[in-house]
Amino acid sequence: MVEFKRFKLDNGLRVIFHKDVTTPMAVVNTLYDVGARDESPERTGFAHLFEHLMFGGSVNIPNFDGPLQEAGGSNNAFTSNDVTNYYDVVPAQNLETALWLESDRMLSLAFTEKSLEVQRSVVIEEFKQRYLNQPYGDLWLEFRPLAYKVHPYQWATIGKNIEHIQEATMEEVKDFFNTHYHPGNAILCIAGNLELEEVKRLVNKWFADIPSKEKKVRNLPEEPKQTEFRTKTIEREVPSDVYTYGFKMPGKGQDGYYEADLISDVLGRGKSSRLYKRLKKELELVTEISAYVMGSLDTGLLIISVHPSDDATLEQIDKEIWKIIEELKSNLIEQSELEKIINKVKTTKAFSEQGVLNKSMALAMNELLGDANLINTETEEYEKITVEDLQKKANEILQKTNCSQLIIKAKIND
């Protein structure tokens, strides 16, 4: 049971406090409700650019990392299609340093041409290194627009193309910041061996005078129901072929998400999963095969990822995958198999939430989903699922007309 307290400032900042007496460290985790889905289709990659810009210094503090390191702290951040998350880990007695730094960059990021140029270059280099010049690096750049035709999940967090970041103007960057980086669009989670009253005092001291802004109402186009099987084949300089299948599924927090998550586990989580046992162990058609859900907040994807064996054909693998899918849709799974899968989920969740940083991030994310207490109740949602629920959801999701398939073929050099 993860215990926590909530309070809210007049400017809209939501704060969660978790007392953890087992660690000398404190965490300040700031979750902003902005991700790649909030970008203009003509200016993608901005949320990720800001992940970098936020470390470029604020008006009062030219070097974010310096004071934090002097206080014995470390920091990092990540961006997804749904959120941007920043975290600082400091010795508990230096909590105020982290709050000072986070509040100052929320209040007044330094918009200098130099900072923008430096971070623009870093992001462009990352785009080239991780997405364009790395084997399978452009898989999601190709897969997303195949699977999504209307929703902004069409592009990855890095953006659609380098030009969007290259051409970003200072005015556009400032506008994105002013729209999304403010107290009303953030959730602050503080955890450590601290006292609530002291946390309240320090949060009020550093954040209360940041002006409130109206939270932008998100009005994203809804992805229409997919009605045809989509497939695309591309050739790349890669070591071997890779096949990716994606089925539309409910987003996190929506009805049916937990069932879809368990379906992916039955199909392709670990060595006892159906796809692994049939295609790798028995038939030796693949070197690797797995299934998982993307965890998106809007309409998501259940992914099957396949690395074929050298002498296996796409037709052989495709036939077996659809055969296993049909078996799952036609026959109830054994109660014992369902229980085994749910126990795995519970174990994974327990491990993933160990440590004060992981708990802080989970509390903030669950608060964004509607209730931080989901950290304590989510496993109950999995335990409610029956074998009949699973079969019903499998029949809804695992339709061929609901599937997009990307085939990356290794170029054969003469």
Secondary structure, DSSP 4 states (H G I P E B T S, - for coil): ----EEEE-TTS-EEEEEE-TT-SEEEEEEEES--GGGSBTTBTTHHHHHHHHTTS-BSS-S-SHHHHHHTT-EEEEEE-SS-EEEEEEEEGGGHHHHHHHHHHHHH-B---HHHHHHHHHHHHHHIIIIIISSTTTTHHHHHHHHH-SSSGGGS-TT-S-HHHHHT--HHHHHHHHHHHSSGGGEEEEEEES--HHHHHHHHHHHHTTSPP-PPPPP-PPPPPPP-S-EEEEEEES-SS-EEEEEEEEPPTTSTTHHHHHHHHHHHHSSTTSHHIIIIIIIS--EEEEEEEE---SSSEEEEEEEEE-TT--HHHHHHHHHHHHHHHHHSPPPHHHHHHHHHHHHHHHHHHT-SHHHHHHHHHHHHHHT-TTHHHHHHHHHHT--HHHHHHHHHHH--GGGEEEEEEEEP---
